[in-house]
């Protein structure tokens, strides 16, 4: 039975981050994260894989990834410490491995947020309400994270920033890039505006109609981005013939999604959307 692997330290990035060669093979480079792992560690020294300080170990696939982790040198150690606490709280709430990219993306976001708040710069989140509805569990975790950041750095973290932190929490557990989440949120907002303009209506934020429509559009955009729509709609022809206006509107929304997302919207998805629009408009008419 082989013993623990020995890593040779080639760079100390910070008290909690070191870069090493693994298994004696210079082509295999890793980044090790762990509280105090870099404290007192010297270049040329060794760390074994059973070291209790090791929390995360990442294999560096390319030089660009290496340059990204070197950015950790520029972070306030206190930011890295609070990031670790937040990630631990996320791990307690969600099973599975967190997205590796969050170990760089989250401290980078937190450090910039602290800078903006201390400089008195406004933080405006146009997707706050949608984020709270779409990711309620992640929002609650982000709310606690904001409180942790506020206490650690003696600042007030506004609710708009909690919404942005929610994206990082969701990205960490879903492995969906934050940029894709922002793109999807922007897309959903635009689709709702088109529906309101086409039908001459206004959805009240937080209303049941708004929440249902938002969630349907959100899931629709997510399915398209992740290529997860591959089923037929057996009622497609019936929907197109009976719900003509709704189908035409759904087709326009699909065109908007295709242009913005660069993905083909399947016919089945358009018909599902048309059906949802029919139920939505019918319900509003009956409730008047």
N, C-alpha and C positions, 0 to 999 in steps of 0.2 A: 504494500500500500504506500503510495507516494505521499510525502509530507507537504507542508504548506509551500506555496510558490514564493520565491524571493524576488523583490523588485529593487532595481538600482535607481536611486534618486538622481535625476539629471537637471531638475530645476525646482526651486522652492518658490511657488507663486505667492503664497501667503501663509499665515498661521494655520489655515484650514484647507489649503490646497497645495498639492505637489504633483509634479510630472515625473513619470518613471519609465524605465524600460522593463519589460516583463520577460521572465524566463530566459534571460541572457541573450535574447534575440533583439538586436538593436532596431530591427524594422517594426517591432511591436511597441508602440508608445501608448501610455495610459495616463489619465488624470485621476488622482485619488482625492476624494473629498472626505473630510473627517475633522471633528473638533480638536484643534491642537495638533493635527498630524504634521504640520510644517514647523511647529515651534521646536527650536533646538535641532532640527534636522539639517544635515549638511549635504551639499552636492557630493555624490560619490558614495554616500551612505546607503544603507539598505532598509527596506520595510518588508515584512513578511505578510502574506495574505491573511494570516490569522490575527493580525494586529487588531485589538479591540477598538482602536480609534477609527478604523476604516468604516465609513458609512456608505459611500458610493464609489464605484470604480468604473470609469468610462474608457473604452478603447478609442483612440484618436484615429479616425478614418482618413483624414486628409489635413493638409497644412492650414486650410481655412478654418477648420474646427479648432486647431491648435491656437490660432490667432484669437479666436473667440474666447477661449478659456484664459488666455493671457490678460484679457480685459479685467479679470477678477483682481488683478494686482491694483487696479485703480479704484476699487470699491472700498468704501469705509468698512472696516472690520465689523462695526456695529450693525451695518446693513446686512452683511453676510450672516451675522448671528441671528438677527430677527427673521431673515429669510428662512433659515434653518428651522426656527420655531414654527413659522407659518406652514412650511412643507410637512413638518411632523404632524401638525393639526389636520392637514389635508389627508395624510396617510391614515390617520385614525378613523376618518369618516368614509374613506373609499378604499376598497380592496384593489389589488393589482399594482403593477409597477408604474410609477409616475413617469411622465414624459421627460427624457433626459434634458431637453432644451430648456425646461423650466428653471434648472439650476443656474442658468445664466440670464435668461429672460426676466425672471422675477426680480432678482437683486438690481438688475439694470433699470427696470421700471420703478422700483421703490426709490432708488437713489435719485433718479430724475424727478420723481414726484416730490420728494423732500426738498429738492432744490427749488422747484416751482412754487411750492407753498411758502418757503422762507423768503422768496423774492416777491411774494405777493401776486403771483401770476394766477389768473383765473383758470380753473379747470372746469370745462363744460363738456358734458356727456349727453349727446342727443339721443343716445340709445338706452338711457337709464331705465325708463319704465319697461321697455321691452325686455331688457336684461333681467330685471327683477321677476318678470312673469315667466320668461323662458328658462331661467336657471335658478329657481328658488333656493335649493340646497347650497349651491355654490355661492349664491349671494349672501347667505347667512354666514358662511365661512369667511367670505371677504369682509363682511361687517366686523367680525372678530379680529381679522387681520389688520383692518384699518385702526381699530382700537389699540392693538399691540404696537403698531407703528407710531400712533399718536403719543402713547405713553413713553415709548422708548426715546423719541426725539422731541418731546414736549411741543407738539404741533397739533392743530386740528385738521383731521383728514375729512374733506367734504364728501357728501353722499355721492356726488358725481364720480369721484375717484373710486369709491367702493364699487361702482359699476365696472370700471376698468379693471380693478383687481379681480372681479368676478370672472372676467374673460381668462385671466391667467390661471385661476383655480380650475375652470372648466377645461382649459387647454392642457393643464397638467394631468388630468384624469382621463380625458378623452383622446389625447394625442392629436387634437385638431389645432393647427397653428392659429395664434391669436389674430394674425392678419386675415385669415379666412373667416373668422368669427365676425370681425369688423365688417368685412365685405358682405357677409350674409345679412347682418343687421341693417346695413345701408340699403341693401336690395329690398328687404322686407318693408322698410319705411317708404321706399319709393312705390312699391306695389300697392300699399294701402292708400297712398295719395292718388294713384291712378284710379282706383276703385271709387274713392270719394268723388273725384272730379267727374268720372263717367256717369255715376248715378245721382250726383247732386246731393250727397249725404255727408255727414260728419260723424265719425265714431268717437264717442266719449271715452277718453283714456280710463281704463279700469273697468269699463262696462263688460257685460258677458259677451256681447257681440264682438267687441274689440279683442277681448282675450281669445275667443275661439278663432277668429280670423287670423290674428297674429300667430297663434300656435300652428294653425294649418299651413300658413305661408312659410313659417320658420322651418317646419319639418319638410315641406316641399323643397325649399332651397337647399336644405341639408342633404336630402336624398339626391338631388341633382348634382351637387358638388361631389358627393361620394359615390356617384354612379350606382346607387342602390335601388333604382326603379327598374325592375325587369319583369314585371307581371302584366298580363293583359287585363283590360277592363271589359268584362263580358257585356256591359251595358253601354259601351261607347257609342254605338250607332243610335241607340234609343236616346241617350243624353244629347247628342248633337241635333237630333230632329225635334225633341220635345222642349229642350232648354236652349233655344237658339241664341237669345241675347246673352245668357250666362256663358255659353260656349264661346261666343265671339269675344267676350271680355276676357275669359280665361286664355284664349289664344293670343290676345294682345299682351297679357301678362307674361305668357310664355316667351313671346318675342323679346320682351324686355329682359327677361332672365337670360335668354340665349346670348343677347348682345353683351350684357354685363358680365356674365359668368363664363362665357365662352364654352358652354356645354349645351348639347342638344336636349331639349325637353321632350320626353316621350309622350306619345299620344295618350297613353293611359293616365299620365300625370295631369295632362290638360283636362281630361274628362273628370277625374277626381276633383279637380279644382272647380270645374263648372258645377258639379253636383253640390259642392260646399257653398258656392255662391248662391245657387238656387235656394238652398235651405236657409241661408242667411237672409236673403232679401224677402223670402216668403215669411219668415219669422218676424221681421221688422214690420211688414205690411199688416200682419195679423195683430200685432201688439199696438197698432196705432188706434 
